[in-house]
């Protein structure tokens, strides 16, 4: 299933950014801009909380593609979620919120796998997140030889998701 993407144009807060819609129960609730020019100090820009139906850090990117009751993989960013596909959700950065934990709980997962980037800050955040997921089995994983799940080839990401669903 394809993703709807938009371009932010040449002016404004989202100039030169790919616009990634964020949905929750099939309704557009906010969006994120991904820098295409690679000139910004921050590759992602979230729509302001006041302009969002649900603030970006209160939802999960990929929520609608996750099957309730299945194994869920939590990653940091939308590109990571794209690579892994349905069953992966992104917290939109290594920092997560209690509202996002509630959204994970809403999916009633069988098991949760946290697959954050390998940097120390991200791994510390993943450990704290795993302690908040008390409602099902939860494990932290790191990929061998890969810093970021977005760096996986499509074949590798398919293998990761196949393994996750067998856990």
Secondary structure, DSSP 8 states (H G I E B T S, - for coil): ----EEE--SSSTTTTEEEEEEEETTEEEEEEEEESSS-SSSSEEE--GGGSSS-GGGS-BTGGGS-TTSEEEEESSHHHHHHH-TTEEE-SSS---HHHHHHHHHTT-SEEEE---SSHHHHHHHHHHHHH--SSEEEE---TT-SSGGGS-HHHHHHHHHHHHH-
